[in-house]
Amino acid sequence: MRLFLSSTAAGGTFLVLFSCHRLSSSSTISSSHLLKLKNLNYRYRRRAISEAQVALTEYLHGTRSLPFSIADHIASNSPISLSTLVFRASLGEESPTQYARVLRSFLSYHPVNEFEFFFESIGLSLSHPSVASRSPIFLSDDAPLLAAVSSLLRFGFPWTRLGVLYLDSPSIFSLPPGQLLSRLQGFESLGLRRLCVIAICLAFPSSLSASADDSETELLFRDLRTVLVDYGLECCAGGDVEALFRFCRRIGVFYELGSEKGTMGEIMGQNREIIVQLDEFVLAQKLKFLLNLGLRREEVGVFALKNCKIFYLDLNCTYIIIPDYLLWLGLGKEEVDSLMKRCPFVKGKNKLGSLPGIMKALDLDKWFLTKVVCEKNLHFLILPNEYVDSCHSRMEAEFMEDLERLKLMKKQPFIDAKVEFFLSIGFGKNNMTSKVVRLVHGNQEKLQERLDCLIGLGISYPVICRMICAQPKLINQSKELIWQKVNYLIQDLGYDVQYLDSFPAFLMFHLEKRVKPRYRILNWLKDLGLLKHPLAPATVLANSQKKFIFTLSCIHPAAPKQWLECFSSRSDSSDQGGF
């Protein structure tokens, strides 16, 4: 224990008994933090940090007049800022026995940005905008913040979790203490223990900042009281607020993905083992899988909880083979052969998790959803072992050989990411997919962005997949460029967007250097009454410059001269590309 003198704002002194246990489990100094203190001998680095905590607590409480509990929490949970303080104090020249004196002296003449220490201690990154945007450096300048923090601490909120509240609803820290405590006590009056109220508010911070008569919050607490109290989920936490917080976060996944508040209490309580056993990632993965299959957002949570086996599906390690899987579903051989002829890119092995993409690519998504949901054929998703064990094909072996050759030429992580993307949207492990992977550029995020752009333009999912298969490089373009070209096709040329199914190469031609110049002269000839019938984009654009000039000469002998002198772009060539 350490005994030190602290001065009050009035100038008096009193004794403070301070524990030197140092660094709670939530803020243990890692070796990476200590390694940054290169100006100190490695044997004294932990001691320097410990002394810095003591000095900072004394400074915040004694000099800056912050409540001792707040000062201690800040000093005990801000290892990065403490390391910076130690580095700036230049302790390398000093004896370890002088660290305390030097640090106190440094803080006396070099006031620190207390908000940096505070925000780090409650769990926020130092790069968070709230840290950077603070012009005052003293916490005492923000009286509402300190008052709100004190109220939350008195109620029982864990210090290191206050950042969860701040990230979601910073307005909480501007509320008057009386209003904040009244709100919290109101939640307790609903029949919830204080531990439950804390966990719920951490998982749903907006419930604290919402108005007292907010109907959404009322419905939320009705559900949570049913699950936590009536069905005893709180007992599974064993009095641990962190465990209760995790349970509430898992419940929150259902609401985030579309479940309606006020309708989920009973069914969640009846299936509380799902909340106890499975983490947020697993819950979100399975619910998103159902959403991708086409289930409505408001139905997905109830359906999944009524069919709990879905939560235990292994979407990443269970495999299907197309077309075998389609035959197993009960489709006739002739129909399957027709589908494979129209969409050969889906052939081969794929993960069960890619099933939504496969069904959309085959335009079977609505049929499949009806089979699984309405007709309750869950066995379509829970495959028998004998089917799973048979998932191997020569096509996959050839696909893997293609990938290995490709990885010798390009960086492996980028190849794997692109493969993952195309498998997820419905492509199978076949040589068409390896060709697409070789020609396409961009990370998963960019590729998804461009795919979403094409979908947003009204192009059907199966058509998009066929377009990519026929012209892989079209998805290398930015979404802005794709939008401009499709908009020109629809608005200026008057074609339906589905025309791209028969001529996906339209998106491969440079809009300003090839498409527009050629159509400008055709429109000019049309205005003169020389062009009797419109020419399709495939005829206008796919031909080389030489052939296009021949086409113009057939319309009028003087047209080629006008093209070369007034309309032609020097960059117009016989090749696609350039975008």
C-alpha positions in Angstrom: 0.0 0.0 0.0 1.2 3.5 -0.7 0.4 6.6 1.5 0.5 10.0 -0.2 -0.6 13.5 0.5 -3.2 15.1 -1.7 -4.1 18.8 -1.9 -7.7 19.9 -2.2 -8.9 22.8 -4.3 -9.1 24.9 -1.1 -5.5 24.3 -0.3 -5.9 21.9 2.6 -4.3 18.5 2.7 -5.4 15.0 3.6 -4.1 11.5 3.6 -5.1 9.1 0.9 -4.5 5.4 1.2 -3.8 4.1 -2.3 -3.4 0.5 -3.3 -0.4 -0.4 -5.4 -1.9 -3.6 -6.7 -1.8 -2.0 -10.1 -3.4 -2.8 -13.4 -6.6 -4.7 -13.2 -7.1 -7.7 -15.5 -9.0 -5.5 -18.0 -6.0 -3.3 -18.6 -2.9 -5.5 -18.1 0.1 -4.0 -19.8 1.0 -6.1 -22.7 4.6 -6.7 -23.9 3.8 -4.7 -27.0 3.1 -1.6 -24.9 6.3 -2.1 -22.9 8.4 -2.5 -26.0 7.5 1.0 -27.1 9.4 2.4 -24.0 12.8 2.1 -25.7 14.2 4.9 -23.6 13.9 2.6 -20.5 15.8 -0.5 -19.6 13.4 -3.4 -20.1 13.8 -4.5 -16.5 12.3 -1.2 -15.2 9.5 -0.7 -17.7 6.7 -2.4 -15.7 7.8 -0.5 -12.6 7.7 2.8 -14.5 4.1 2.1 -15.7 3.1 1.2 -12.1 4.6 4.4 -10.8 2.9 6.4 -13.6 -0.5 5.0 -12.5 0.1 6.1 -9.0 1.3 9.6 -10.1 -1.7 10.0 -12.5 -4.2 9.0 -9.9 -2.6 11.5 -7.4 -2.7 14.2 -10.2 -6.3 13.6 -11.2 -7.6 13.4 -7.7 -5.3 15.7 -5.8 -4.5 18.4 -8.4 -7.5 18.2 -10.7 -10.0 17.4 -7.9 -11.7 14.5 -9.7 -13.4 11.9 -7.4 -10.9 9.3 -6.3 -12.9 6.4 -7.8 -12.9 8.0 -11.2 -9.2 8.9 -11.0 -8.4 5.4 -10.0 -10.5 3.8 -12.8 -8.8 6.1 -15.4 -5.3 5.4 -14.3 -5.9 1.7 -14.0 -7.4 1.2 -17.5 -5.3 3.4 -19.8 -2.1 1.5 -20.6 -1.4 3.1 -24.0 -1.7 6.6 -22.7 0.3 5.7 -19.6 3.1 4.4 -21.8 3.0 7.7 -23.7 3.3 9.6 -20.5 6.3 7.5 -19.3 8.0 8.1 -22.6 7.5 11.8 -22.5 8.7 12.1 -18.9 12.2 10.8 -20.1 12.9 8.4 -17.2 15.8 6.8 -18.9 18.4 9.0 -17.1 16.8 8.5 -13.7 17.2 5.8 -11.1 14.1 3.7 -10.6 13.8 5.0 -7.1 13.3 8.5 -8.6 10.5 7.5 -11.0 7.7 8.6 -8.7 9.3 12.0 -8.0 10.0 12.7 -11.7 6.5 11.7 -12.8 4.8 13.9 -10.2 7.1 16.8 -11.2 6.4 16.2 -14.9 2.6 16.2 -14.4 2.9 19.5 -12.4 4.4 21.4 -15.3 2.9 19.4 -18.2 -0.8 18.9 -17.9 -2.0 15.9 -19.8 -5.1 15.6 -22.1 -7.3 13.9 -19.5 -9.9 13.0 -22.2 -7.3 10.7 -23.9 -6.8 8.8 -20.7 -10.6 8.8 -19.9 -11.8 7.5 -23.3 -9.1 4.8 -23.5 -10.0 3.7 -20.0 -13.7 3.2 -20.9 -12.8 1.1 -23.9 -12.6 3.6 -26.8 -9.7 3.7 -29.3 -7.5 6.8 -29.2 -8.3 7.3 -32.9 -12.0 7.7 -32.1 -13.4 11.1 -33.3 -14.6 11.9 -29.8 -10.9 11.9 -28.6 -9.5 13.9 -31.4 -12.3 16.5 -31.4 -11.9 17.5 -27.8 -10.5 21.0 -27.6 -10.4 21.3 -23.7 -8.0 18.9 -22.1 -9.5 18.8 -18.6 -12.4 16.5 -17.6 -13.7 19.1 -15.1 -14.6 21.3 -18.1 -17.3 18.8 -19.0 -19.4 18.7 -15.9 -22.4 16.8 -17.4 -20.0 14.0 -18.6 -18.6 13.6 -15.1 -22.0 13.7 -13.5 -23.4 11.1 -15.9 -20.4 8.8 -15.3 -20.7 9.1 -11.6 -24.4 8.2 -11.8 -23.7 5.1 -13.9 -20.9 4.0 -11.6 -23.1 4.3 -8.5 -25.8 2.2 -10.3 -23.2 -0.5 -10.9 -22.1 -0.2 -14.5 -18.6 -1.6 -15.1 -16.2 1.2 -15.9 -14.5 -0.5 -18.8 -17.9 -1.0 -20.5 -19.0 2.6 -20.4 -17.4 3.0 -23.9 -20.1 0.6 -25.2 -22.7 3.2 -24.2 -20.7 6.1 -25.5 -20.1 4.5 -28.9 -23.8 3.9 -29.5 -25.4 6.8 -27.7 -23.1 9.6 -26.6 -26.1 11.7 -25.7 -26.4 9.5 -22.6 -23.4 11.3 -21.1 -25.2 14.6 -21.4 -28.3 13.6 -19.5 -28.9 15.1 -16.0 -28.0 12.5 -13.3 -31.6 12.6 -11.9 -33.1 11.8 -15.3 -30.5 9.0 -15.8 -31.2 7.4 -12.5 -34.9 7.8 -12.8 -34.8 6.0 -16.2 -32.7 3.1 -14.7 -35.0 2.7 -11.7 -37.9 2.7 -14.0 -36.5 -0.4 -15.8 -36.0 -2.0 -12.4 -39.6 -1.4 -11.6 -40.6 -3.7 -14.5 -39.5 -6.6 -12.4 -35.8 -6.8 -13.5 -32.9 -7.2 -11.2 -30.3 -4.4 -11.3 -27.8 -6.8 -12.9 -30.2 -7.4 -15.7 -30.9 -3.7 -16.2 -27.2 -3.0 -16.6 -26.7 -5.8 -19.1 -29.7 -4.8 -21.1 -28.6 -1.1 -21.3 -25.1 -2.2 -22.4 -26.5 -4.4 -25.1 -29.2 -1.8 -26.1 -27.7 1.6 -25.2 -30.5 3.5 -27.1 -32.9 2.3 -24.5 -31.2 4.7 -22.0 -31.3 7.7 -24.4 -34.8 7.1 -25.7 -37.8 9.0 -24.3 -39.7 7.6 -21.3 -42.7 6.8 -23.5 -40.8 5.2 -26.4 -42.9 2.2 -27.5 -39.9 0.4 -29.1 -38.2 0.3 -25.7 -41.3 -0.8 -23.9 -41.7 -3.8 -26.4 -38.0 -4.6 -26.0 -38.1 -4.8 -22.2 -41.3 -6.8 -22.4 -39.5 -9.5 -24.5 -36.3 -9.3 -22.3 -38.3 -9.7 -19.0 -40.0 -12.8 -20.4 -36.7 -14.3 -21.5 -34.5 -13.3 -18.5 -37.0 -13.6 -15.6 -40.0 -15.7 -16.7 -37.8 -18.3 -18.4 -34.8 -17.9 -16.1 -32.1 -17.0 -18.5 -30.6 -14.7 -15.9 -29.9 -17.7 -13.7 -27.7 -19.1 -16.4 -25.4 -16.1 -16.0 -24.6 -17.0 -12.3 -24.6 -13.3 -11.2 -22.0 -12.3 -13.8 -22.9 -9.1 -15.6 -20.5 -9.9 -18.5 -22.3 -13.2 -19.1 -25.7 -11.5 -19.0 -24.3 -8.8 -21.4 -23.3 -11.6 -23.8 -26.8 -13.1 -23.6 -28.4 -9.8 -24.3 -26.1 -9.1 -27.3 -27.1 -12.5 -28.7 -30.7 -11.6 -28.3 -30.0 -8.3 -30.0 -28.8 -10.2 -33.2 -32.4 -11.3 -33.8 -33.7 -7.7 -33.6 -30.8 -6.4 -35.8 -31.7 -8.9 -38.5 -35.4 -8.0 -38.6 -37.3 -9.7 -35.7 -40.0 -7.5 -34.3 -39.7 -6.3 -30.7 -42.5 -7.5 -28.5 -43.0 -10.8 -30.4 -39.9 -12.8 -29.5 -40.0 -13.2 -25.7 -41.9 -16.5 -25.5 -40.1 -18.3 -28.3 -36.7 -17.1 -27.2 -37.4 -18.2 -23.7 -38.6 -21.6 -24.9 -35.3 -22.0 -26.7 -33.0 -20.3 -24.3 -30.3 -22.9 -24.8 -29.6 -21.3 -28.2 -28.8 -18.0 -26.5 -26.6 -19.7 -23.9 -24.7 -22.0 -26.2 -24.1 -20.1 -29.4 -22.2 -16.9 -29.9 -23.2 -13.8 -31.9 -21.3 -14.8 -35.0 -23.0 -18.2 -35.3 -26.5 -16.8 -34.7 -25.9 -14.0 -37.3 -24.5 -16.4 -39.8 -27.5 -18.8 -39.7 -30.0 -15.9 -39.7 -28.3 -14.2 -42.7 -28.3 -17.6 -44.5 -32.1 -17.7 -44.1 -32.4 -14.1 -45.2 -30.3 -14.8 -48.3 -32.5 -17.8 -49.1 -35.3 -15.2 -49.4 -37.1 -15.5 -46.0 -38.7 -12.2 -44.9 -36.8 -10.2 -42.2 -39.7 -10.3 -39.8 -40.1 -14.1 -40.2 -36.5 -15.2 -40.0 -36.0 -15.2 -36.2 -39.3 -17.1 -35.4 -38.7 -19.6 -38.2 -35.1 -20.3 -37.0 -36.1 -20.7 -33.4 -39.0 -23.1 -34.4 -36.4 -25.1 -36.3 -33.4 -25.0 -34.0 -31.4 -27.6 -36.0 -30.7 -24.8 -38.4 -28.4 -23.2 -35.9 -26.2 -26.3 -35.8 -25.7 -26.5 -39.6 -22.1 -26.4 -40.6 -22.4 -24.0 -43.6 -18.6 -23.9 -44.2 -17.7 -27.6 -44.0 -20.8 -29.3 -45.5 -20.5 -29.6 -49.2 -22.9 -30.1 -52.1 -22.2 -30.9 -55.8 -24.2 -29.4 -58.6 -26.0 -31.0 -60.5 -26.2 -34.0 -58.2 -27.8 -31.9 -55.4 -30.5 -30.7 -57.8 -31.4 -34.3 -58.6 -31.4 -35.2 -54.9 -33.9 -32.4 -54.4 -36.3 -34.1 -56.8 -35.9 -32.1 -60.0 -36.2 -34.2 -63.2 -33.1 -35.0 -65.2 -34.3 -33.1 -68.3 -34.9 -30.0 -66.2 -31.5 -30.3 -64.6 -29.8 -30.8 -67.9 -31.6 -27.6 -69.2 -30.4 -25.7 -66.2 -26.8 -26.8 -66.6 -26.9 -25.8 -70.3 -28.1 -22.4 -69.3 -25.9 -21.9 -66.2 -22.8 -24.2 -66.6 -20.8 -22.0 -64.2 -22.7 -23.5 -61.2 -21.4 -27.0 -61.8 -19.1 -28.6 -59.3 -18.5 -28.6 -55.5 -19.5 -25.8 -53.2 -20.3 -25.1 -49.6 -23.8 -25.4 -48.2 -23.5 -21.8 -47.2 -23.3 -20.8 -50.9 -26.8 -22.4 -51.5 -28.6 -19.1 -51.6 -26.3 -17.8 -54.3 -26.6 -21.1 -56.3 -30.4 -21.0 -56.2 -30.5 -17.3 -57.3 -28.1 -18.0 -60.1 -30.4 -20.9 -61.3 -33.5 -18.8 -60.8 -34.8 -21.4 -58.4 -34.7 -19.3 -55.2 -38.4 -18.9 -54.8 -39.1 -22.6 -55.6 -36.5 -23.7 -53.1 -37.8 -21.3 -50.4 -41.3 -22.7 -50.8 -40.0 -26.2 -50.5 -38.0 -25.5 -47.3 -40.3 -23.0 -45.5 -43.8 -23.6 -46.7 -43.5 -27.4 -47.2 -41.1 -27.8 -44.3 -38.5 -29.8 -46.2 -35.7 -29.1 -43.8 -33.9 -32.2 -44.9 -32.9 -30.2 -48.0 -30.5 -28.3 -45.7 -29.6 -31.1 -43.3 -27.9 -33.5 -45.7 -27.5 -37.2 -45.0 -24.0 -38.4 -44.3 -23.8 -40.6 -47.3 -24.5 -37.6 -49.5 -21.9 -35.5 -47.8 -19.2 -38.2 -48.0 -19.7 -38.5 -51.8 -18.8 -34.8 -52.5 -15.7 -35.2 -54.6 -15.3 -34.8 -58.3 -12.7 -34.7 -61.0 -14.0 -31.3 -61.9 -12.9 -30.0 -58.5 -9.4 -31.6 -58.9 -9.0 -29.7 -62.2 -10.2 -26.5 -60.6 -7.6 -26.8 -57.8 -4.9 -27.5 -60.3 -5.9 -24.3 -62.2 -5.8 -22.3 -58.9 -2.3 -23.7 -58.0 -1.0 -22.5 -61.3 -2.6 -19.1 -60.8 -1.1 -18.7 -57.4 2.3 -19.2 -58.8 1.8 -16.0 -60.8 -0.3 -13.9 -58.4 -0.5 -13.3 -54.7 -2.3 -16.2 -52.9 -4.4 -14.2 -50.4 -6.0 -12.2 -53.3 -6.7 -15.4 -55.2 -8.4 -17.1 -52.2 -10.5 -14.0 -51.5 -11.8 -13.9 -55.1 -12.5 -17.6 -55.1 -14.5 -17.2 -51.9 -16.5 -14.4 -53.4 -17.4 -16.2 -56.6 -18.3 -19.4 -54.8 -20.6 -17.4 -52.5 -22.6 -15.9 -55.4 -23.2 -19.3 -57.0 -20.2 -20.3 -59.1 -19.0 -23.8 -58.5 -15.5 -25.3 -58.5 -15.0 -25.6 -62.3 -12.7 -24.3 -65.0 -15.1 -21.4 -65.8 -14.8 -20.1 -62.3 -11.0 -20.4 -62.4 -11.0 -18.4 -65.6 -13.2 -15.7 -64.1 -10.9 -15.5 -61.0 -7.9 -15.1 -63.3 -9.4 -12.1 -65.1 -11.2 -10.3 -62.4 -9.5 -7.7 -60.1 -10.6 -6.3 -56.8 -11.1 -7.4 -53.2 -14.3 -9.0 -51.9 -15.7 -5.7 -50.7 -15.2 -4.0 -54.1 -16.6 -7.0 -56.0 -19.7 -7.1 -53.8 -20.2 -3.4 -54.3 -20.1 -3.8 -58.1 -22.4 -6.8 -57.9 -24.9 -4.8 -55.8 -24.7 -2.0 -58.3 -25.8 -4.3 -61.1 -28.6 -5.7 -59.0 -29.7 -2.2 -58.1 -29.9 -1.3 -61.8 -32.6 -4.0 -62.2 -30.6 -6.7 -63.9 -31.8 -10.1 -62.6 -29.3 -12.2 -60.6 -29.1 -15.1 -63.1 -28.4 -12.6 -66.0 -25.6 -11.0 -63.9 -23.9 -14.3 -63.3 -24.1 -15.2 -67.0 -22.8 -11.8 -67.9 -19.8 -12.2 -65.6 -19.2 -15.7 -67.0 -19.2 -14.4 -70.6 -17.3 -11.1 -69.9 -15.5 -11.4 -66.5 -13.7 -8.1 -66.9 -16.9 -6.1 -66.8 -16.9 -6.4 -63.0 -13.5 -4.8 -62.9 -15.2 -1.4 -63.5 -16.2 1.0 -60.8 -19.9 1.1 -59.9 -20.1 4.7 -61.2 -18.9 3.6 -64.6 -21.2 0.6 -64.7 -24.1 2.9 -63.8 -23.3 5.4 -66.6 -23.2 2.7 -69.2 -26.4 1.0 -68.2 -28.1 4.3 -67.9 -27.0 5.2 -71.4 -28.3 1.9 -72.7 -31.7 2.5 -71.1 -32.3 6.2 -71.4 -30.5 7.1 -74.6 -30.8 3.9 -76.6 -34.1 2.8 -75.3 -33.2 -0.8 -74.6 -34.4 -2.9 -71.6 -31.7 -3.7 -69.1 -32.2 -7.4 -69.8 -30.7 -6.9 -73.3 -27.4 -7.3 -71.5 -28.1 -11.0 -71.2 -27.6 -11.4 -75.0 -24.9 -8.7 -75.3 -23.0 -8.3 -72.0 -20.0 -6.9 -74.0 -21.9 -3.6 -74.2 -20.4 -2.8 -70.8 -16.9 -3.5 -72.0 -16.7 -0.7 -74.5 -15.5 2.8 -73.7 -18.6 5.1 -73.4 -17.0 8.3 -74.5 -14.5 7.0 -77.1 -16.6 4.3 -78.8 -20.2 4.0 -77.8 -21.3 7.7 -77.9 -19.3 8.7 -81.1 -20.8 5.8 -83.1 -24.3 6.5 -82.0 -23.9 10.2 -82.6 -23.3 9.7 -86.3 -26.1 7.1 -86.5 -28.5 9.6 -84.9 -27.3 12.3 -87.3 -28.0 10.0 -90.2 -31.4 9.2 -88.7 -32.3 12.9 -88.4 -31.4 13.3 -92.1 -33.7 10.5 -93.0 -30.9 8.2 -94.3 -31.0 5.6 -91.5 -34.3 3.7 -92.1 -33.9 1.0 -89.4 -32.1 1.3 -86.0 -29.0 -0.8 -85.5 -28.7 -3.0 -82.5 -25.8 -2.3 -80.1 -24.2 -5.6 -81.0 -24.0 -4.6 -84.6 -22.8 -1.0 -83.9 -20.2 -1.7 -81.2 -18.8 -5.2 -81.8 -17.6 -4.5 -85.3 -14.1 -3.1 -85.8 -13.5 0.5 -87.1 -13.1 -0.9 -90.6 -16.4 -2.8 -90.6 -18.2 0.0 -89.0 -17.1 2.3 -91.8 -18.3 -0.2 -94.3 -21.7 -0.3 -92.5 -21.8 3.5 -92.8 -21.0 3.4 -96.5 -24.0 1.1 -97.0 -26.2 3.7 -95.5 -24.8 6.5 -97.6 -21.5 6.8 -99.6 -20.6 10.1 -97.9 -21.2 8.9 -94.4 -17.6 7.4 -93.9 -16.1 10.8 -94.7 -18.3 12.5 -92.2 -17.5 9.9 -89.6 -13.7 10.3 -89.9 -13.9 14.1 -90.0 -16.6 15.0 -87.5 -17.5 12.0 -85.3 -14.7 9.5 -84.9 -12.6 9.2 -81.8 -9.0 8.5 -82.4 -9.1 5.9 -79.6 -11.8 3.9 -81.3 -10.3 0.6 -82.1 -11.3 -2.9 -82.9 -10.7 -4.1 -79.4 -12.9 -4.0 -76.3 -11.6 -2.5 -73.2 -10.5 0.8 -71.9 -13.9 1.0 -70.2 
